[in-house]
Amino acid sequence: MFSRRLFLQMTAAAGGLAITGCQEDLPIKAAARQISKIGIQTYTLREIFKLDPLATLKMIKAAGYDYVELNNRNFADLPPAELRAMIDDLGLYAPSTHISLDMIQGDLSGLIETCKTLGVKYAVVPYIDDNQRGYDDWKSHAAAMNRAGKILKDNNIHLAYHNHQFEFEDLGGGTTAMDVLFGDCLPENLDFQLDIFWTALADVDIEALLRAHPGRFKLCHVKDMNGKLDQYRHASYEEISANLMVNVGEGVIPFERYFSLNNISGMEYFIAEHDNPRKPFAQAIKTSYEAMKAMRF
């Protein structure tokens, strides 16, 4: 079964629609807001991006996307200036990129130069290895992010952190990794990229999370889930991405409920992602794009 929290959120959303539909004598105010620009994380298409970056970017553009979120694999194999030219020539842009943790732990001059070449505004740390997830580790990571975030900010680049589910696990005494990052990193030095799928898998109250940390979530990953959630809570990454994760619009996550809080969360960038999409890839990314384009909140 789905998590109780996610089930209740889905039920509340459906109930609200039913009540509105029954009161025919009351004026119905249509939801006016929608996602104006839609992006996609190139990790979704990593299998073909490495083989033919230009053809992959053309596929992304043909599906309707406005921009791409890069990852450091993309510019490790291809000079940043050449990659930027490909992106520009297709009428796309790259406001954000994922980077490795070690890229912010030393000299930042190379990262700053790469981001400026690519036109990137947000450099996002996407993952912490499982052998670096103790309480003391997270205190150290937070200190590094706070320091790097200030330097990057002085160069007109924002540092952000992208979560999975493990950041919401108890490190002891009720403290989580997210608590450490929120508490130790100044808001001006660290933003957050909310991965809605992984947060839902952790059974977190997403609306409460957004309200508790106003203005700190500038980006999000939009990917859906469909399956028996309890069965996958402690499953392997391979099982989760292959069997629980689905294209946007094919699952049950109530994205529009969360996006209705954009004025509180500060959300600006909405980025489709699927860690293991089924082929044909062109259809998979088109499905997610169309679902996101149809959202109203």
Buried (B, 14 or more C-beta within 10 A) or exposed (E): EBBEBBEEBBEEEEEEEEEEEEEEEEEEEEEEEBBEEBBBBBBBBBEEBBEEBBEBBBBBBEBBBBBBBBBBBBBEEBEBEEBBEBBEEBEBBBBBBBBBBEBBBEEBEEBBEBBBBBBBBBBBBBEBEEEEBEBEBBBBBBEBBBBBBBBBBEEEBBBBBBBBBBBBEEBEEEEBBBBBBBEBBEBEBBBBBBBBBBBBBBBBBBBEBBEEBEEBBBBBBBBBBBBEBEEBBEBEEEEBBEBBBBBBBBBBBBBBBBBBBBEBBBBBBBBBBBBBBEEEBEEBBBBBBBBBBEBEB
